[in-house]
Amino acid sequence: FMRRKKYSFWLVSVPPTDHSDHECQSQGVRSCGECLAAGPHCAWCTEETFLEVGRSIWERCDTARVLLRRGCPSDRLEDPRGSTVLLKNKKITLHPKEQRTQARWHKQVTQLQPQSVQMHLRPGEPQSLEVRFKRVEDYPIDLYYLMDLSFSMEDDLPNVKKLGADLMEEMRNTTSDFRMGFGAFVDKTVMPYISTAKDMLRNPCKRTKPWPCTPPFTYRHLLSLTANGSQFAELVGGQRISGNLDSPEGGLDALVQAAMCEEQIGWRNVTRLLVFSTDAGFHLAGDGKLGGIVLPNDGKCHLEENVYTRGNSQDYPSVAHVAETLRRKNIQIIFAVTEEVTRLYEGLRSIFPKCAVATLSNNSHNILQIIVEAYNALTSEVVMENSKLPPGFSISYTSHCKNSGPRHGEQGRRCSNISIGDEVSFNVSITAPRCATASQRPSRVIIKPQGYGEEVEVLLSSICECSCQKDVVPHSPSCSHGNGTLECGVCRCNEGRVGVSCECDGEESGEVVESHLCRRGNASEVCSGRGECVCGRCVCGKSSKKPNYYGQFCECSDFGCDQYRGMQCGGRGRCVCGECKCLPAFRGRACECPLSLESCLSQDGQICGGRGDCHCGTCICHDNRFQGPTCELCPSCPSMCTLHRECVLCRAFTLGLSPEECMVKCAHLNVTLVGQTGVLATAHPSLSLHRCMEVDMEGCRVHFLLRAGENEDSIHARVALERECPSGPNVILITAVLSGSVVVLGVALLLLWKLLTSIHDRREFARFQRELEQRRWNRVNNPIYKSAITTVVNPKYKEH
């Protein structure tokens, strides 16, 4: 893939990485190259005398920190790190209008930086690259209008005819270099997609007025990209509708040809837009079998005299095939479709790289608005993509967009709401896999924004060899007088020779006579059961799990030492043959004891506050009542203020102790009297100063300061004569309040009783009235009621 070019080089510095918290799994490593392949944190020591007796070759491989700690000279350490070199770094164009006078000026406009990069990758160690993108103003645009000319689109042609001049005028607000082209499609010209009757092939619409339909076709390129808007209108105005039998059309065939036939269409390496206008669905790969077409679509250009010639011999392309073709050709597609099929084309948005879907009116009168809005939506979002990575490589993106923080994952590939003149950046991180046994050839990956022709070429090379491998010494005297090759501090023995320095004959090294040299004392096991005897020397076994053993008889390990705070040798030394070798400032079996007394110093500068001894950086207090890091805490001890309260009261106010007791017990207290409490607040604060507030026998608060004197037993006290005594209770006020409260409470209770009795009386009277009315109604209206009074009339009464 390399081409002859003149490159300028910039070296991008990579910050050093701290590998101290990582491990190197180096078991089984026998060379420097294998050590680098073991992990990104592994380093190799090339010093010949580095290994101690009984150490294995793989122990030359460990983290750089461990090797340096074990005595490897820094100049004999092989720990190559990755790097990024900018090969071509042309700056982003700031003022493209100034370059319009130059020929082919659009090829000199740069929106993406850098353009070419070389990455040297240490396996497992990511390398980063910053990619910057900026939407420059007045960038050229090529737009190709691909229209469905089946019979149902007849009323759309007049509006498309006016599109040329109107769109030219509208796009002048965005760019001064705008070109348009036109193409049309129907379907494959075989059954069952169209009728193959002769009269239907001539006129598939069966009409003559106002004009007959044009014969059906698969795809026809009608106008190459041009800046002449009137030519577009004239050519579209001369088109006639065609027809077919089924509803789906052959639009996918047309899309592949429009993308692949770059020379015929006239595509430039600028912003490429393709408007796909239809009111129907599309045939998929495999539908061609209905017409007896089984040959797969080859995805190549087959235009002869601007007509697609393989429509009846090759199947429809698949959706994924079309999407990949548009992606490779950097074409952004706008689906302008009617409402009936909008949902179908919306489903393509997740498959097509840069895609917009808009609803077309029944006669396409809104096509201009659709194109302008879709162009703004497509170009306002930048989505980064990359070509297929070599096996095992991985890539990640972090975006730094306008007015937002860094985003990772899939969101790290994109930035939205980008206006003309805005600049965004992407941090691209690539990680190489472990080196294979075969030679690693340089690889190439392309990083680019979707829908744009500019790209970043990244050349990848893995660091799988050490620089010391170039300084091989054949027949080195260090390898038993020339019986091997010295490479990176290790002897590679000639055939038939074994041993660390190739000192033994391979056929004789396994004899039993030498095994006694590998036994410790009277031990029965060879090499303590942890290795094998080679040339009378123990070669300790390697294990994928720690501990690993070394020593003359494989008796030592670096993982049998005491631990402190969960760390071997407390993290303050290294384990050598089961014993901690502490750093100079520490001692102890687990390096747990610091030699410094700094951790035992109290705030006043005394060791353990003068109340204990410092042992291994910890205070051991003399009095069990004291505790804390420096014996400064005593929860059960009285405070300084409480301890001297009686003496302050008797010396300053003659309270508490008798004069004789005060003279005896309080002779150590030097008292200074001040007038008011506020004077004590002006005292300069110090560690030996105690501010006190105590309550005397009369309930008054006494304020005083205590400070240790020059002698250990003397105490200086400054006492405020002004005591804060609480005032006595106001008997009259308390009596008045209590009496008033009783009166008010009594009146309130009487009012409440009166209210309740009134409510009860009213309810009883209302109930009485209801019962009275109920009785009167029963007497008048009861049909079986008979009066208890009998009236007898004397028949002779009238005669008298």
Order of alpha helices (4+ residues) and beta strands (2+ residues): beta-alpha-beta-beta-alpha-beta-beta-beta-beta-beta-beta-alpha-beta-alpha-beta-alpha-alpha-alpha-beta-beta-beta-alpha-beta-alpha-beta-alpha-beta-beta-beta-beta-beta-beta-beta-beta-beta-beta-beta-beta-beta-beta-beta-beta-beta-beta-beta-beta-beta-beta-alpha-alpha-alpha-beta-beta-beta-beta-alpha
